Amino acid sequence: MNRSVRPRHFGMVTTEHSSRYTDYALLTFFQNTPLRAEDRFTLIDNDLAYRRDIWQQFPKIELVRNSSPLSFAQNLNQTMETAAESEADLYFLNNDIIFTPNWLSPLLIDSAQIMSPLGNQQEQHRTENVLWKNILPLETYEQHKEEFDKLARALNSREQKYLLTMILGFFCVKIPYIVYSKLGPLSEAYGIGGGEDTDYCMRAHLEGFPLCYAQNSFVLHFNQRSTGAVESADDKRKREQHYQTVFAKRWGKTLATVAFTNNLEILNKAGLSDSLKKGNFKRIISTLLAAEGSSS
């Protein structure tokens, strides 16, 4: 596959609760991401609370201040709309990420598929003093930076291979222009955050666009710094209940169960285990949708 020559538009959202993480995300992004003259980087201040000045070190950054807080989907969609003006590939990035050397290179292939690096949600690794698990505080990285850097170098030197997946969380996602110009924006019906990326994955598969993780691109994702880690247990429960209900109404309860509980036994019972092994996710989705319709 050839490397894409399209412009690239990077977008990142910062919030009051996560601004300390933003500093590290910006520093490591600009240290480890080779940019071209036509590439753009938009930093979105979602709640008018970003008062740190580190962004001014990087002339590439265009700061956008939302007049009122927007949802994840709304922020991605406004960035997508701007990216479309130059037919740029869109890279939408969480602000609680440590970007590593070579994280971007495996994503630059010219291919009509939604792509992401692997993170510590997808695979956990242990170094001498740390298990780099799903959710981590910033202090873990600060205290063991050299350990993580060594791990990242090893992981990013792995074979260039692309791992097909049915669902891909949009924590650090590339959506090529050829994909979003066909699929359009994310649904904004899901609320603050959650479900909209899974919905987009379903739509992508049905239109014939694969989803994959790049095996030799690894980033550290602290996870849920603008939602789950800062909201109350009751608010989190209500948010998750809302987006899962919206998803189930659109895609059926069976697909919702597969998507949000990873219950693959459902696929075995539906005779779809072979489709799962082969990565034929379009068939899985179409079959489960059809079965849901026939039983309603």
DRENNUSE-352446 format. One record per residue (C-alpha): x negated, y negated, z negated; chain; residue number from 1. Coordinates in Angstrom, 1 decimal, padded with zeros to 4 digits, m for minus. Last residue first. Example, Ala and Ser with C-alpha at 12.3 -4.5 7.8 and 13.67 -1.06 7.14 Angstrom:
residues 2
px: m013.7	py: 001.1	pz: m007.1	unit: A	pos: 2
px: m012.3	py: 004.5	pz: m007.8	unit: A	pos: 1
//
This chain:
residues 296
px: 039.9	py: 007.9	pz: m016.3	unit: A	pos: 296
px: 038.4	py: 011.3	pz: m015.7	unit: A	pos: 295
px: 037.8	py: 010.9	pz: m011.9	unit: A	pos: 294
px: 036.2	py: 007.5	pz: m012.4	unit: A	pos: 293
px: 033.8	py: 008.7	pz: m015.0	unit: A	pos: 292
px: 032.8	py: 011.6	pz: m012.8	unit: A	pos: 291
px: 032.2	py: 009.2	pz: m009.9	unit: A	pos: 290
px: 030.1	py: 006.9	pz: m012.0	unit: A	pos: 289
px: 028.1	py: 009.9	pz: m013.4	unit: A	pos: 288
px: 027.4	py: 011.2	pz: m009.9	unit: A	pos: 287
px: 026.4	py: 007.7	pz: m008.5	unit: A	pos: 286
px: 024.0	py: 007.1	pz: m011.4	unit: A	pos: 285
px: 022.4	py: 010.5	pz: m011.2	unit: A	pos: 284
px: 022.2	py: 010.3	pz: m007.4	unit: A	pos: 283
px: 020.5	py: 006.9	pz: m007.5	unit: A	pos: 282
px: 018.1	py: 008.2	pz: m010.2	unit: A	pos: 281
px: 016.5	py: 010.7	pz: m007.9	unit: A	pos: 280
px: 013.3	py: 010.8	pz: m009.9	unit: A	pos: 279
px: 012.6	py: 014.4	pz: m008.9	unit: A	pos: 278
px: 012.7	py: 015.7	pz: m012.5	unit: A	pos: 277
px: 015.9	py: 013.7	pz: m013.2	unit: A	pos: 276
px: 017.6	py: 015.0	pz: m010.0	unit: A	pos: 275
px: 016.7	py: 018.6	pz: m011.1	unit: A	pos: 274
px: 018.3	py: 017.9	pz: m014.5	unit: A	pos: 273
px: 021.5	py: 016.6	pz: m012.9	unit: A	pos: 272
px: 023.8	py: 019.6	pz: m013.4	unit: A	pos: 271
px: 026.2	py: 017.5	pz: m015.5	unit: A	pos: 270
px: 025.3	py: 019.4	pz: m018.7	unit: A	pos: 269
px: 021.6	py: 018.8	pz: m018.1	unit: A	pos: 268
px: 022.3	py: 015.1	pz: m017.5	unit: A	pos: 267
px: 024.2	py: 014.8	pz: m020.8	unit: A	pos: 266
px: 021.2	py: 016.6	pz: m022.5	unit: A	pos: 265
px: 019.2	py: 013.5	pz: m021.6	unit: A	pos: 264
px: 020.5	py: 011.5	pz: m024.5	unit: A	pos: 263
px: 018.3	py: 008.4	pz: m024.2	unit: A	pos: 262
px: 020.5	py: 006.7	pz: m026.7	unit: A	pos: 261
px: 021.1	py: 003.3	pz: m024.9	unit: A	pos: 260
px: 021.0	py: 004.3	pz: m021.3	unit: A	pos: 259
px: 022.3	py: 007.9	pz: m021.5	unit: A	pos: 258
px: 025.2	py: 006.8	pz: m023.7	unit: A	pos: 257
px: 026.0	py: 003.9	pz: m021.5	unit: A	pos: 256
px: 025.9	py: 006.1	pz: m018.4	unit: A	pos: 255
px: 028.5	py: 008.4	pz: m020.1	unit: A	pos: 254
px: 030.6	py: 005.5	pz: m021.4	unit: A	pos: 253
px: 031.2	py: 004.0	pz: m017.9	unit: A	pos: 252
px: 029.2	py: 001.6	pz: m015.8	unit: A	pos: 251
px: 031.0	py: m001.7	pz: m016.1	unit: A	pos: 250
px: 033.1	py: m001.2	pz: m019.2	unit: A	pos: 249
px: 030.2	py: 000.7	pz: m020.9	unit: A	pos: 248
px: 027.8	py: m002.2	pz: m020.1	unit: A	pos: 247
px: 030.1	py: m004.8	pz: m021.7	unit: A	pos: 246
px: 030.5	py: m002.6	pz: m024.8	unit: A	pos: 245
px: 026.8	py: m002.0	pz: m025.1	unit: A	pos: 244
px: 026.2	py: m005.7	pz: m024.8	unit: A	pos: 243
px: 028.6	py: m006.5	pz: m027.6	unit: A	pos: 242
px: 027.7	py: m003.7	pz: m030.0	unit: A	pos: 241
px: 024.0	py: m004.7	pz: m029.7	unit: A	pos: 240
px: 024.7	py: m008.4	pz: m030.5	unit: A	pos: 239
px: 027.1	py: m007.4	pz: m033.4	unit: A	pos: 238
px: 024.6	py: m005.0	pz: m034.9	unit: A	pos: 237
px: 021.8	py: m007.6	pz: m034.6	unit: A	pos: 236
px: 023.9	py: m010.3	pz: m036.2	unit: A	pos: 235
px: 024.7	py: m007.9	pz: m039.1	unit: A	pos: 234
px: 021.1	py: m006.9	pz: m039.6	unit: A	pos: 233
px: 020.2	py: m010.6	pz: m039.7	unit: A	pos: 232
px: 018.2	py: m012.1	pz: m036.8	unit: A	pos: 231
px: 014.4	py: m012.6	pz: m036.7	unit: A	pos: 230
px: 012.9	py: m009.3	pz: m035.7	unit: A	pos: 229
px: 015.8	py: m008.3	pz: m033.5	unit: A	pos: 228
px: 016.0	py: m011.5	pz: m031.4	unit: A	pos: 227
px: 013.1	py: m013.9	pz: m030.6	unit: A	pos: 226
px: 010.2	py: m011.8	pz: m031.8	unit: A	pos: 225
px: 011.9	py: m008.6	pz: m030.6	unit: A	pos: 224
px: 008.6	py: m006.8	pz: m029.6	unit: A	pos: 223
px: 004.9	py: m007.2	pz: m030.4	unit: A	pos: 222
px: 004.1	py: m006.2	pz: m026.9	unit: A	pos: 221
px: 000.5	py: m005.3	pz: m026.1	unit: A	pos: 220
px: m000.2	py: m004.9	pz: m022.4	unit: A	pos: 219
px: m001.3	py: m002.0	pz: m020.2	unit: A	pos: 218
px: m001.8	py: m001.8	pz: m016.5	unit: A	pos: 217
px: m003.3	py: 001.4	pz: m015.2	unit: A	pos: 216
px: m000.1	py: 003.5	pz: m015.3	unit: A	pos: 215
px: 002.0	py: 000.9	pz: m013.4	unit: A	pos: 214
px: 005.5	py: 001.5	pz: m014.6	unit: A	pos: 213
px: 008.2	py: 002.0	pz: m012.0	unit: A	pos: 212
px: 011.7	py: 001.1	pz: m010.7	unit: A	pos: 211
px: 012.9	py: 002.1	pz: m007.3	unit: A	pos: 210
px: 015.0	py: m000.1	pz: m005.0	unit: A	pos: 209
px: 017.6	py: 001.9	pz: m003.0	unit: A	pos: 208
px: 020.6	py: m000.4	pz: m003.5	unit: A	pos: 207
px: 022.1	py: 002.0	pz: m006.1	unit: A	pos: 206
px: 018.8	py: 002.1	pz: m007.9	unit: A	pos: 205
px: 018.6	py: m001.7	pz: m008.1	unit: A	pos: 204
px: 022.1	py: m002.1	pz: m009.4	unit: A	pos: 203
px: 021.5	py: 000.4	pz: m012.2	unit: A	pos: 202
px: 018.2	py: m001.4	pz: m013.1	unit: A	pos: 201
px: 020.0	py: m004.7	pz: m013.2	unit: A	pos: 200
px: 022.5	py: m003.4	pz: m015.7	unit: A	pos: 199
px: 019.6	py: m002.2	pz: m017.9	unit: A	pos: 198
px: 018.1	py: m005.7	pz: m017.7	unit: A	pos: 197
px: 021.4	py: m007.3	pz: m018.7	unit: A	pos: 196
px: 021.9	py: m004.9	pz: m021.6	unit: A	pos: 195
px: 020.1	py: m006.9	pz: m024.3	unit: A	pos: 194
px: 019.8	py: m010.6	pz: m024.9	unit: A	pos: 193
px: 021.9	py: m013.5	pz: m026.0	unit: A	pos: 192
px: 025.2	py: m012.3	pz: m024.4	unit: A	pos: 191
px: 025.8	py: m009.5	pz: m021.9	unit: A	pos: 190
px: 028.0	py: m011.5	pz: m019.4	unit: A	pos: 189
px: 025.1	py: m013.3	pz: m017.8	unit: A	pos: 188
px: 024.7	py: m010.7	pz: m015.1	unit: A	pos: 187
px: 021.2	py: m010.9	pz: m013.5	unit: A	pos: 186
px: 020.8	py: m012.9	pz: m010.3	unit: A	pos: 185
px: 021.0	py: m011.6	pz: m006.7	unit: A	pos: 184
px: 020.5	py: m008.0	pz: m005.7	unit: A	pos: 183
px: 019.3	py: m008.7	pz: m002.1	unit: A	pos: 182
px: 017.2	py: m011.8	pz: m002.6	unit: A	pos: 181
px: 016.2	py: m010.2	pz: m006.0	unit: A	pos: 180
px: 014.6	py: m007.2	pz: m004.3	unit: A	pos: 179
px: 012.8	py: m008.8	pz: m001.3	unit: A	pos: 178
px: 011.5	py: m011.5	pz: m003.6	unit: A	pos: 177
px: 009.8	py: m009.0	pz: m005.8	unit: A	pos: 176
px: 010.9	py: m008.5	pz: m009.4	unit: A	pos: 175
px: 007.8	py: m008.1	pz: m011.5	unit: A	pos: 174
px: 008.6	py: m007.5	pz: m015.2	unit: A	pos: 173
px: 007.0	py: m008.1	pz: m018.5	unit: A	pos: 172
px: 009.6	py: m007.5	pz: m021.2	unit: A	pos: 171
px: 012.2	py: m006.6	pz: m018.7	unit: A	pos: 170
px: 013.0	py: m003.1	pz: m020.0	unit: A	pos: 169
px: 012.8	py: m000.4	pz: m017.3	unit: A	pos: 168
px: 015.5	py: 002.2	pz: m016.9	unit: A	pos: 167
px: 015.5	py: 005.2	pz: m014.5	unit: A	pos: 166
px: 011.7	py: 005.5	pz: m014.3	unit: A	pos: 165
px: 009.1	py: 006.2	pz: m011.6	unit: A	pos: 164
px: 005.5	py: 006.3	pz: m012.8	unit: A	pos: 163
px: 003.1	py: 004.5	pz: m010.5	unit: A	pos: 162
px: m000.5	py: 005.6	pz: m010.4	unit: A	pos: 161
px: m003.8	py: 003.8	pz: m010.2	unit: A	pos: 160
px: m006.0	py: 006.1	pz: m012.2	unit: A	pos: 159
px: m007.0	py: 004.9	pz: m015.6	unit: A	pos: 158
px: m009.3	py: 001.9	pz: m016.1	unit: A	pos: 157
px: m006.6	py: m000.2	pz: m017.7	unit: A	pos: 156
px: m006.2	py: 002.3	pz: m020.5	unit: A	pos: 155
px: m009.9	py: 002.3	pz: m021.4	unit: A	pos: 154
px: m010.3	py: m001.5	pz: m021.3	unit: A	pos: 153
px: m007.1	py: m001.8	pz: m023.3	unit: A	pos: 152
px: m008.4	py: 000.5	pz: m026.1	unit: A	pos: 151
px: m011.7	py: m001.5	pz: m026.3	unit: A	pos: 150
px: m009.7	py: m004.7	pz: m026.5	unit: A	pos: 149
px: m007.4	py: m003.3	pz: m029.2	unit: A	pos: 148
px: m010.3	py: m002.3	pz: m031.4	unit: A	pos: 147
px: m012.0	py: m005.7	pz: m030.9	unit: A	pos: 146
px: m008.7	py: m007.4	pz: m031.9	unit: A	pos: 145
px: m008.2	py: m005.5	pz: m035.1	unit: A	pos: 144
px: m007.4	py: m008.2	pz: m037.7	unit: A	pos: 143
px: m005.7	py: m010.6	pz: m035.3	unit: A	pos: 142
px: m003.8	py: m007.7	pz: m033.6	unit: A	pos: 141
px: m002.4	py: m006.4	pz: m036.8	unit: A	pos: 140
px: m001.7	py: m009.9	pz: m037.9	unit: A	pos: 139
px: 000.7	py: m010.4	pz: m035.0	unit: A	pos: 138
px: 003.1	py: m008.0	pz: m036.5	unit: A	pos: 137
px: 003.8	py: m004.7	pz: m034.7	unit: A	pos: 136
px: 006.9	py: m003.0	pz: m033.2	unit: A	pos: 135
px: 006.5	py: 000.2	pz: m031.1	unit: A	pos: 134
px: 003.2	py: 001.5	pz: m032.4	unit: A	pos: 133
px: m000.5	py: 000.7	pz: m031.9	unit: A	pos: 132
px: m001.6	py: 003.1	pz: m034.6	unit: A	pos: 131
px: m004.5	py: 001.3	pz: m036.2	unit: A	pos: 130
px: m007.8	py: 001.9	pz: m037.9	unit: A	pos: 129
px: m009.9	py: 004.0	pz: m035.6	unit: A	pos: 128
px: m007.6	py: 003.7	pz: m032.6	unit: A	pos: 127
px: m004.3	py: 005.4	pz: m032.2	unit: A	pos: 126
px: m002.2	py: 005.0	pz: m029.0	unit: A	pos: 125
px: 001.6	py: 004.7	pz: m028.6	unit: A	pos: 124
px: 003.2	py: 004.9	pz: m025.1	unit: A	pos: 123
px: 006.3	py: 003.2	pz: m023.7	unit: A	pos: 122
px: 007.0	py: 000.8	pz: m026.6	unit: A	pos: 121
px: 003.2	py: 000.1	pz: m026.8	unit: A	pos: 120
px: 003.3	py: m001.3	pz: m023.3	unit: A	pos: 119
px: 003.1	py: 000.0	pz: m019.8	unit: A	pos: 118
px: 002.9	py: m002.6	pz: m017.1	unit: A	pos: 117
px: 006.1	py: m003.4	pz: m015.1	unit: A	pos: 116
px: 007.5	py: m003.0	pz: m011.7	unit: A	pos: 115
px: 010.7	py: m003.5	pz: m009.7	unit: A	pos: 114
px: 010.3	py: m002.0	pz: m006.3	unit: A	pos: 113
px: 010.1	py: m003.2	pz: m002.7	unit: A	pos: 112
px: 006.4	py: m002.8	pz: m002.3	unit: A	pos: 111
px: 003.5	py: m005.1	pz: m001.5	unit: A	pos: 110
px: 001.1	py: m004.1	pz: m004.2	unit: A	pos: 109
px: 000.2	py: m006.8	pz: m006.7	unit: A	pos: 108
px: 001.4	py: m005.0	pz: m009.8	unit: A	pos: 107
px: m001.8	py: m002.9	pz: m010.2	unit: A	pos: 106
px: m003.8	py: m006.2	pz: m010.3	unit: A	pos: 105
px: m001.9	py: m007.9	pz: m013.1	unit: A	pos: 104
px: m003.1	py: m006.2	pz: m016.2	unit: A	pos: 103
px: m006.7	py: m006.3	pz: m015.0	unit: A	pos: 102
px: m008.0	py: m007.8	pz: m018.2	unit: A	pos: 101
px: m005.3	py: m007.7	pz: m021.0	unit: A	pos: 100
px: m002.3	py: m009.8	pz: m021.7	unit: A	pos: 99
px: m001.2	py: m009.9	pz: m025.3	unit: A	pos: 98
px: 002.6	py: m010.3	pz: m025.4	unit: A	pos: 97
px: 005.1	py: m012.0	pz: m027.6	unit: A	pos: 96
px: 006.0	py: m014.7	pz: m025.0	unit: A	pos: 95
px: 008.0	py: m012.2	pz: m022.9	unit: A	pos: 94
px: 007.2	py: m012.4	pz: m019.2	unit: A	pos: 93
px: 009.2	py: m012.8	pz: m016.0	unit: A	pos: 92
px: 007.1	py: m012.3	pz: m012.9	unit: A	pos: 91
px: 009.1	py: m013.3	pz: m009.7	unit: A	pos: 90
px: 007.8	py: m012.8	pz: m006.2	unit: A	pos: 89
px: 008.0	py: m016.1	pz: m004.4	unit: A	pos: 88
px: 010.4	py: m016.9	pz: m001.5	unit: A	pos: 87
px: 009.3	py: m020.6	pz: m002.0	unit: A	pos: 86
px: 012.8	py: m021.8	pz: m003.0	unit: A	pos: 85
px: 013.5	py: m018.3	pz: m004.4	unit: A	pos: 84
px: 011.1	py: m018.9	pz: m007.3	unit: A	pos: 83
px: 013.3	py: m021.8	pz: m008.5	unit: A	pos: 82
px: 016.4	py: m019.7	pz: m008.5	unit: A	pos: 81
px: 014.6	py: m016.8	pz: m010.2	unit: A	pos: 80
px: 013.4	py: m019.1	pz: m013.0	unit: A	pos: 79
px: 017.0	py: m020.2	pz: m013.6	unit: A	pos: 78
px: 018.1	py: m016.6	pz: m013.5	unit: A	pos: 77
px: 015.4	py: m015.5	pz: m016.0	unit: A	pos: 76
px: 016.6	py: m018.2	pz: m018.5	unit: A	pos: 75
px: 020.2	py: m017.3	pz: m018.0	unit: A	pos: 74
px: 019.6	py: m013.6	pz: m018.4	unit: A	pos: 73
px: 017.7	py: m014.1	pz: m021.7	unit: A	pos: 72
px: 020.4	py: m016.3	pz: m023.0	unit: A	pos: 71
px: 020.2	py: m020.1	pz: m023.0	unit: A	pos: 70
px: 019.5	py: m022.5	pz: m025.9	unit: A	pos: 69
px: 020.7	py: m026.1	pz: m025.3	unit: A	pos: 68
px: 019.1	py: m029.0	pz: m023.4	unit: A	pos: 67
px: 016.5	py: m026.5	pz: m022.1	unit: A	pos: 66
px: 013.0	py: m027.9	pz: m022.0	unit: A	pos: 65
px: 010.9	py: m027.0	pz: m019.0	unit: A	pos: 64
px: 007.1	py: m027.2	pz: m019.2	unit: A	pos: 63
px: 005.2	py: m026.6	pz: m016.0	unit: A	pos: 62
px: 002.0	py: m024.8	pz: m016.8	unit: A	pos: 61
px: m000.8	py: m024.7	pz: m014.1	unit: A	pos: 60
px: m002.8	py: m027.4	pz: m015.8	unit: A	pos: 59
px: m003.6	py: m025.1	pz: m018.7	unit: A	pos: 58
px: m004.9	py: m026.9	pz: m021.8	unit: A	pos: 57
px: m001.6	py: m028.7	pz: m022.2	unit: A	pos: 56
px: 000.1	py: m025.4	pz: m023.2	unit: A	pos: 55
px: m001.9	py: m025.5	pz: m026.5	unit: A	pos: 54
px: 000.1	py: m028.5	pz: m027.7	unit: A	pos: 53
px: 002.5	py: m027.0	pz: m030.1	unit: A	pos: 52
px: 005.9	py: m028.7	pz: m030.6	unit: A	pos: 51
px: 008.2	py: m026.1	pz: m029.2	unit: A	pos: 50
px: 011.5	py: m026.6	pz: m031.0	unit: A	pos: 49
px: 013.8	py: m027.8	pz: m028.1	unit: A	pos: 48
px: 015.6	py: m024.5	pz: m028.3	unit: A	pos: 47
px: 014.6	py: m022.6	pz: m025.1	unit: A	pos: 46
px: 011.3	py: m024.3	pz: m024.4	unit: A	pos: 45
px: 010.7	py: m022.7	pz: m021.0	unit: A	pos: 44
px: 007.1	py: m022.3	pz: m019.8	unit: A	pos: 43
px: 007.0	py: m022.2	pz: m015.9	unit: A	pos: 42
px: 003.9	py: m020.9	pz: m014.2	unit: A	pos: 41
px: 003.4	py: m021.4	pz: m010.4	unit: A	pos: 40
px: 001.2	py: m019.7	pz: m007.8	unit: A	pos: 39
px: 000.4	py: m021.6	pz: m004.6	unit: A	pos: 38
px: m003.2	py: m022.4	pz: m005.6	unit: A	pos: 37
px: m003.9	py: m018.8	pz: m006.6	unit: A	pos: 36
px: m004.1	py: m017.4	pz: m010.0	unit: A	pos: 35
px: m006.4	py: m014.8	pz: m011.6	unit: A	pos: 34
px: m004.8	py: m013.6	pz: m014.8	unit: A	pos: 33
px: m007.0	py: m012.5	pz: m017.8	unit: A	pos: 32
px: m007.9	py: m015.7	pz: m019.5	unit: A	pos: 31
px: m004.8	py: m017.5	pz: m018.5	unit: A	pos: 30
px: m002.5	py: m014.8	pz: m019.8	unit: A	pos: 29
px: m004.6	py: m014.2	pz: m022.9	unit: A	pos: 28
px: m004.4	py: m017.9	pz: m024.0	unit: A	pos: 27
px: m000.7	py: m018.2	pz: m023.0	unit: A	pos: 26
px: 000.4	py: m015.1	pz: m024.8	unit: A	pos: 25
px: m001.7	py: m015.9	pz: m027.9	unit: A	pos: 24
px: m000.1	py: m019.4	pz: m028.2	unit: A	pos: 23
px: 003.3	py: m018.0	pz: m027.5	unit: A	pos: 22
px: 003.1	py: m015.7	pz: m030.5	unit: A	pos: 21
px: 003.0	py: m018.7	pz: m032.8	unit: A	pos: 20
px: 006.0	py: m020.0	pz: m031.0	unit: A	pos: 19
px: 008.2	py: m017.0	pz: m031.8	unit: A	pos: 18
px: 010.7	py: m018.3	pz: m034.3	unit: A	pos: 17
px: 011.1	py: m021.7	pz: m032.6	unit: A	pos: 16
px: 011.5	py: m020.2	pz: m029.2	unit: A	pos: 15
px: 009.3	py: m019.7	pz: m026.1	unit: A	pos: 14
px: 010.4	py: m018.4	pz: m022.7	unit: A	pos: 13
px: 008.0	py: m017.3	pz: m020.0	unit: A	pos: 12
px: 008.2	py: m017.5	pz: m016.2	unit: A	pos: 11
px: 005.6	py: m016.6	pz: m013.5	unit: A	pos: 10
px: 006.2	py: m017.5	pz: m009.9	unit: A	pos: 9
px: 004.0	py: m015.7	pz: m007.4	unit: A	pos: 8
px: 003.5	py: m016.7	pz: m003.8	unit: A	pos: 7
px: 003.7	py: m013.8	pz: m001.3	unit: A	pos: 6
px: 000.4	py: m012.2	pz: m000.2	unit: A	pos: 5
px: 001.3	py: m008.8	pz: m001.6	unit: A	pos: 4
px: m001.5	py: m006.3	pz: m001.7	unit: A	pos: 3
px: m001.2	py: m003.5	pz: 000.8	unit: A	pos: 2
px: 000.0	py: 000.0	pz: 000.0	unit: A	pos: 1
//
